[in-house]
Amino acid sequence: MSVTLCIHKSALDATSCIDVVVRYRGKRYKKSTGISIQPSTWSKYSEKILAPSTDKEAVAKNAALRKQKKAAEDACNYFTEQCITPEPWEFWDRFNRCLLDEPDRVVEGLCDYMENMIQTDSAHALSTQTKWKSTLRILRDFEKEKHLIISFKWVSAGGCDQITQWMYEKGKSNNYAGGVIKIVKRVYNHARGKLDLKPLIGVKVESHPKDAVYLTSDEIDAIADQELTEETLSEFLKRINSEDILTSYEVKMYNVARAKFLFGCYTGLRVSDFNSIKELNIREGIVNVYMKKTKKKVAIPLNSKARKLISSGFLFESIPDQDINKKIKIICRMTEAMDYPVEIKKHIAGQAIIEEHPKWDLVTSHTARRSFATNLHLSGAVSLFDIMLLLGHSSIETTRNYLRVSADENALRLAKLDIFK
């Protein structure tokens, strides 16, 4: 380790700046002291300005130089104690703290910092907060299993790759792992300004378009026409060996779940929006909503089937989002219109896997939004730009990703054109 003060000579300037140069563990760190002098007054042997003791400016500058040299030496001693070879930004950050005699900042682990963000930030939608809490549980599990604390320095040193690989070992998909790492990056970047962290570069998990289904108009009609009484539900639940206890209230909730899901199929709203719809959102055959996820306003015309749902009274009842998912699968299965197998491609631990499921098993509350977009597109009566506006998307590309037309469905549709006859 060595710390020296050197004059930065320049043939063009009458004065030259003094640099502090540090050599530590095979690395060289150089920084201007911000002090300029006439080259002829500098002594490279004593590393000070040679001037009469009456020159108050020279005395002050020499004192400032000694202070900066000592700060550099203290920084080296700190990293020696920590057994760390610092990056330039880390060294000069420690140098500045030594120079200003600042106490060491208590740097929280990423999980602690993230937990504080969740508790103090109420601006995000409930679904977003739920996703962040789920990610925090995953990261806590990783810490517990690996017997470590996820520090910001550990993340910047390649820790995200270890988290990703661990999730792959747990059988998580590329998209799931990518979602976790995306939130880790959000937390890291949020902390950068407060903790003087270096930029997080090159951290990315390759994502893949998620295979998902949409419901045809006939399948949506089958859901609307399905009889949901205590008798029909009891008989079906018994047939599939369900242990669910059916009460009159549960029968009502099945009808509520169906009404809300169908309204999503007719309007393209997300579950967080169609499950909290109010009568004041509907005026003159148009539903106006400020979407909870993006805070953007959408205005969607209502067809006759959507207007009929409003008059049913079920649409404005309260039901948890998770119950809609569970109940709509059972309703789809009851119709027997979605018993046929569907192949979907998943990416697990970086590998593409083809799985076969009955279509009803793939239906979720978000299927309603995809069905709305896809059926509008297949109708040929609405442009992709108009669909984008109805969904509240910011780009055509995002809307295009919502269209779920399989290769077979596309071929059957095109076969009806004159050019293929």
C-alpha positions in Angstrom: 0.0 0.0 0.0 1.3 3.5 -0.8 -0.3 6.9 -0.9 1.5 9.8 -2.6 0.7 13.4 -3.6 1.8 14.2 -7.2 1.7 17.3 -9.3 -0.3 17.0 -12.5 1.9 19.0 -14.8 0.5 20.7 -17.9 2.5 22.7 -20.5 -0.5 24.9 -21.3 -1.4 26.1 -17.8 0.5 28.4 -15.5 -0.7 26.4 -12.5 -1.0 22.6 -12.0 -3.3 20.5 -9.9 -2.2 18.1 -7.1 -3.4 14.5 -7.4 -3.6 11.9 -4.7 -2.5 8.5 -6.0 -3.1 5.3 -4.1 -1.6 1.9 -4.9 -3.4 -0.9 -3.0 -3.4 -4.7 -3.6 -2.3 -4.3 -7.2 -4.8 -1.6 -8.1 -4.2 2.1 -8.7 -6.7 4.8 -7.6 -6.2 8.4 -8.7 -8.2 11.5 -7.8 -7.6 15.2 -8.0 -7.3 17.0 -4.7 -8.9 20.1 -6.2 -5.8 22.2 -5.1 -3.8 24.0 -7.8 -0.4 25.6 -7.4 2.6 27.0 -9.4 4.7 23.9 -10.3 7.9 25.7 -9.1 6.6 25.8 -5.5 6.0 22.0 -5.3 8.4 19.6 -3.5 7.9 16.0 -4.7 10.1 14.7 -1.9 8.3 16.3 1.1 5.0 16.4 -0.8 4.2 19.9 0.1 4.2 23.5 -1.2 7.4 25.3 -0.5 6.6 28.9 0.5 7.3 31.4 3.3 5.5 30.6 6.5 3.8 34.0 6.1 2.0 32.8 3.0 -1.3 31.9 4.7 -2.7 30.4 1.4 0.2 27.9 1.1 -0.2 26.9 4.8 -3.9 26.2 4.3 -3.3 24.2 1.2 -0.6 22.1 2.8 -3.0 21.4 5.7 -5.7 20.3 3.2 -3.3 18.1 1.4 -2.2 16.3 4.6 -5.8 15.8 5.5 -6.6 14.2 2.1 -3.5 12.0 2.3 -4.5 10.8 5.7 -8.1 10.1 4.5 -6.6 7.9 1.7 -4.5 6.0 4.2 -7.4 5.5 6.5 -9.5 4.2 3.6 -6.7 1.6 2.8 -6.6 0.5 6.5 -10.4 0.1 6.5 -10.3 -2.2 3.4 -7.4 -4.1 4.9 -9.4 -4.9 8.0 -12.4 -5.9 5.9 -10.1 -8.1 3.6 -11.7 -6.4 0.6 -10.1 -5.1 -2.6 -12.5 -2.3 -3.4 -13.8 -1.0 -6.7 -12.8 2.6 -7.5 -16.3 3.9 -6.5 -16.1 2.0 -3.2 -12.6 3.3 -2.4 -13.5 7.0 -3.1 -16.8 6.6 -1.2 -14.8 5.4 1.9 -12.2 8.2 1.2 -14.9 10.9 1.3 -16.3 9.5 4.5 -12.9 9.5 6.1 -12.2 13.0 4.9 -15.5 14.3 6.4 -15.1 12.1 9.4 -18.6 10.6 8.8 -19.7 7.6 10.9 -20.2 4.3 9.0 -23.7 4.1 7.6 -25.8 1.1 8.7 -26.5 -0.6 5.4 -29.6 -2.8 5.6 -29.9 -6.1 3.8 -31.9 -6.0 0.6 -34.8 -7.9 2.2 -35.0 -5.5 5.2 -34.9 -2.6 2.8 -37.6 -4.1 0.7 -39.8 -4.9 3.6 -39.6 -1.2 4.6 -40.5 -0.2 1.1 -43.6 -2.4 1.2 -44.7 -1.0 4.5 -44.3 2.7 3.6 -45.5 2.6 -0.1 -49.3 2.6 -0.3 -49.4 3.9 -3.9 -49.3 0.5 -5.6 -52.3 -1.6 -6.3 -53.1 -4.4 -3.9 -52.1 -7.0 -6.5 -48.7 -5.4 -6.9 -48.2 -5.3 -3.1 -49.2 -9.0 -3.0 -46.6 -9.8 -5.6 -43.9 -7.9 -3.7 -44.7 -9.7 -0.5 -44.6 -13.1 -2.3 -41.2 -12.1 -3.7 -40.0 -11.1 -0.3 -40.9 -14.6 1.1 -39.0 -16.2 -1.7 -35.9 -14.2 -1.0 -36.2 -14.9 2.8 -36.4 -18.6 2.0 -33.3 -18.3 -0.1 -31.4 -16.6 2.7 -32.5 -19.2 5.2 -31.5 -22.1 3.0 -28.2 -20.6 1.9 -27.3 -19.3 5.4 -26.5 -15.8 4.1 -27.9 -12.2 4.0 -28.7 -10.7 0.6 -26.7 -7.5 0.9 -26.6 -4.9 -1.9 -22.9 -5.6 -2.4 -23.6 -9.3 -2.8 -26.3 -8.5 -5.4 -24.0 -6.2 -7.4 -21.3 -9.0 -7.3 -23.5 -11.4 -9.2 -25.9 -12.6 -6.6 -28.9 -12.4 -8.9 -27.4 -15.4 -10.9 -27.4 -17.4 -7.7 -31.0 -16.5 -6.8 -32.0 -17.4 -10.4 -30.3 -20.8 -10.3 -31.8 -21.6 -6.9 -35.3 -20.9 -8.3 -34.6 -23.1 -11.3 -33.6 -25.9 -8.8 -37.0 -25.4 -7.1 -38.7 -26.0 -10.5 -39.7 -22.3 -11.1 -40.2 -21.1 -14.6 -38.1 -18.6 -16.5 -40.9 -16.0 -16.3 -41.3 -16.6 -12.5 -37.6 -16.2 -11.9 -37.5 -13.1 -14.2 -40.3 -11.5 -12.2 -38.4 -12.0 -8.9 -35.2 -10.6 -10.3 -37.1 -7.6 -11.8 -38.3 -6.7 -8.3 -34.8 -7.2 -6.9 -33.5 -4.7 -9.5 -36.3 -2.3 -8.6 -35.4 -2.4 -4.9 -31.6 -2.1 -5.7 -32.2 0.9 -7.9 -34.4 2.5 -5.3 -31.6 2.2 -2.8 -28.8 3.5 -5.1 -29.3 7.2 -4.3 -29.5 6.6 -0.6 -26.6 4.1 -0.2 -24.3 5.3 -3.1 -24.5 2.0 -4.9 -22.9 1.4 -8.2 -25.2 0.7 -11.2 -26.5 -2.8 -11.6 -25.6 -3.8 -15.1 -26.2 -7.0 -17.1 -28.7 -8.5 -14.7 -31.5 -10.2 -16.7 -33.4 -13.4 -16.9 -34.5 -14.4 -20.4 -38.3 -14.4 -20.5 -40.6 -16.2 -22.9 -44.2 -15.4 -24.0 -46.5 -17.3 -21.7 -48.8 -19.8 -23.4 -52.3 -19.1 -22.3 -55.8 -19.8 -23.6 -58.7 -17.7 -24.6 -62.4 -18.7 -24.8 -64.3 -18.6 -28.0 -67.7 -16.9 -28.2 -69.4 -20.3 -28.1 -67.5 -21.2 -24.9 -68.3 -17.9 -23.3 -72.0 -18.5 -24.2 -71.8 -22.0 -22.6 -70.6 -20.4 -19.3 -73.5 -17.9 -19.5 -76.1 -20.7 -20.2 -74.8 -23.1 -17.5 -77.5 -23.6 -14.8 -76.0 -22.9 -11.4 -78.4 -24.0 -8.7 -77.9 -25.9 -5.5 -79.0 -29.1 -7.2 -76.7 -28.8 -10.3 -73.7 -27.7 -8.3 -74.1 -30.4 -5.6 -74.5 -33.1 -8.2 -71.4 -32.0 -10.1 -69.2 -31.5 -7.0 -70.1 -35.0 -5.9 -69.2 -36.4 -9.3 -65.7 -34.8 -9.3 -65.2 -36.0 -5.6 -64.9 -32.4 -4.3 -65.0 -32.0 -0.6 -66.3 -28.4 -0.8 -69.3 -27.7 1.5 -72.1 -26.2 -0.5 -74.3 -23.7 1.2 -76.9 -21.3 -0.2 -74.3 -18.5 0.2 -71.8 -20.6 -1.8 -74.4 -21.1 -4.6 -74.8 -17.3 -4.7 -71.0 -16.8 -4.9 -70.8 -19.2 -7.9 -73.3 -16.9 -9.7 -71.4 -13.8 -8.6 -68.1 -15.3 -9.8 -69.6 -16.1 -13.2 -71.2 -12.7 -13.6 -67.9 -10.9 -12.9 -65.9 -13.3 -15.2 -68.4 -12.8 -18.0 -68.3 -9.0 -17.6 -64.5 -9.3 -18.0 -65.0 -11.3 -21.2 -67.3 -8.6 -22.5 -65.2 -5.6 -21.5 -61.5 -6.7 -21.3 -61.1 -5.4 -17.7 -58.6 -7.0 -15.4 -59.9 -8.9 -12.4 -58.9 -6.1 -10.0 -61.1 -3.8 -12.0 -64.2 -5.9 -12.9 -64.3 -7.2 -9.4 -64.6 -3.7 -7.9 -66.9 -2.2 -10.5 -69.6 0.1 -9.2 -72.8 1.4 -10.6 -71.3 4.9 -10.9 -68.7 3.5 -13.4 -71.5 2.8 -15.9 -73.2 5.6 -17.8 -75.2 5.5 -21.0 -74.0 2.1 -22.1 -70.3 2.8 -21.4 -68.1 1.6 -18.5 -65.5 4.1 -17.4 -62.8 2.9 -15.1 -59.4 4.2 -13.8 -57.5 0.9 -13.9 -56.0 0.0 -10.5 -52.7 -1.3 -12.1 -51.8 1.6 -14.3 -54.1 4.4 -13.1 -55.1 5.0 -16.7 -58.7 5.6 -17.7 -60.5 3.3 -20.2 -63.9 3.7 -21.6 -65.5 0.6 -23.1 -68.9 0.3 -24.8 -71.2 -2.4 -23.3 -72.9 -5.0 -25.5 -76.4 -6.4 -24.7 -75.0 -9.4 -22.7 -72.9 -7.1 -20.5 -75.9 -4.9 -19.9 -78.0 -7.9 -18.9 -75.3 -8.8 -16.3 -75.7 -5.4 -14.7 -79.4 -5.9 -14.2 -78.8 -9.4 -12.6 -77.5 -7.7 -9.4 -74.6 -10.2 -9.1 -72.1 -7.9 -10.6 -71.8 -5.5 -7.7 -71.5 -8.2 -5.0 -68.2 -8.7 -3.1 -66.0 -11.8 -3.6 -62.2 -12.3 -3.3 -60.2 -12.5 -6.5 -59.0 -16.0 -5.6 -62.5 -17.3 -5.3 -63.3 -16.2 -8.8 -60.4 -18.2 -10.1 -61.4 -21.3 -8.2 -65.1 -21.1 -9.0 -64.7 -20.3 -12.7 -62.6 -23.4 -13.3 -65.4 -25.5 -11.8 -68.1 -23.7 -13.9 -66.0 -24.2 -17.1 -65.7 -27.9 -16.3 -69.4 -28.2 -15.7 -70.2 -26.9 -19.2 -68.2 -29.8 -20.7 -67.5 -27.4 -23.6 -63.8 -27.2 -22.5 -63.0 -30.9 -21.8 -60.7 -31.2 -24.9 -56.9 -31.3 -24.4 -54.8 -28.3 -25.1 -51.0 -28.3 -25.4 -49.0 -25.5 -23.7 -45.3 -24.7 -23.7 -43.6 -23.8 -20.4 -40.0 -22.8 -19.8 -38.8 -24.5 -16.6 -35.2 -23.9 -15.5 -34.3 -22.7 -19.0 -35.8 -25.7 -20.7 -38.9 -25.7 -23.0 -41.5 -28.3 -21.8 -44.7 -29.2 -23.6 -47.6 -30.1 -21.3 -51.2 -31.2 -22.1 -54.1 -30.0 -20.0 -57.9 -30.0 -20.4 -58.8 -26.5 -21.5 -60.9 -25.7 -18.4 -57.9 -26.3 -16.2 -56.1 -23.4 -17.9 -58.8 -20.9 -17.4 -58.1 -18.1 -14.9 -59.7 -14.7 -14.2 -57.2 -13.2 -16.6 -58.5 -15.4 -19.4 -61.5 -13.0 -19.6 -59.2 -10.1 -20.7 -57.4 -12.3 -23.3 -60.7 -13.6 -24.6 -62.1 -10.1 -25.1 -58.9 -9.0 -27.0 -58.7 -12.1 -29.2 -62.4 -12.3 -30.1 -62.4 -8.6 -31.1 -59.3 -9.2 -33.3 -60.9 -12.3 -34.9 -64.1 -10.4 -35.7 -62.1 -8.3 -38.1 -64.3 -5.3 -37.2 -61.9 -3.7 -34.8 -58.4 -2.5 -35.4 -55.5 -3.5 -33.2 -55.1 0.2 -32.3 -58.7 0.4 -31.1 -58.2 -2.8 -29.0 -55.1 -1.3 -27.5 -57.1 1.8 -26.4 -59.9 -0.4 -24.9 -57.4 -2.5 -22.9 -55.5 0.6 -21.7 -52.2 -0.5 -23.1 -49.4 1.9 -24.0 -48.1 0.0 -27.1 -49.4 -2.2 -29.9 -46.8 -4.8 -29.1 -48.3 -5.4 -25.6 -51.7 -5.7 -27.1 -50.4 -8.2 -29.7 -49.1 -10.4 -26.9 -52.6 -10.7 -25.6 -53.9 -12.3 -28.8 -54.1 -16.1 -28.2 -54.8 -17.7 -31.6 -53.3 -21.1 -32.0 -51.7 -22.2 -35.3 -54.6 -24.6 -35.8 -57.3 -22.0 -35.1 -55.5 -19.6 -37.5 -55.4 -22.2 -40.3 -59.1 -23.0 -39.9 -60.0 -19.3 -40.0 -57.9 -18.7 -43.1 -59.3 -21.8 -44.8 -62.6 -20.0 -45.1 -61.0 -17.3 -47.3 -61.7 -17.5 -51.1 -57.9 -17.7 -51.8 -57.8 -21.1 -50.1 -60.9 -22.5 -51.7 
